[in-house]
């Protein structure tokens, strides 16, 4: 079920990215005075190109190929845990020069 949720999340991310691209293209054209519906439709079509390029790029971690569960499990099993020892605080020096409190008086 987790794999299904990951795919759904990935699809939502792609759609959100496409939505931002479409909105940017449409606003830029409309603000510059372009109101022809055919030209605006081409802009909407052109807005999908950057998102599609990311989707087909296997090295893109946002939309591209994600590692399989087996690959992740193998990496976790082969990872070596390095435990660091806690550093001890340095010993405090007494102000009496090694003398007991009764001798300091």
PyMOL commands that set and color helices and strands:
alter all, ss='L'
color gray80, all
select helices_A, chain A and resi 2-31+37-46+48-56+69-78+101-104
alter helices_A, ss='H'
color red, helices_A
deselect
rebuild
show_as cartoon
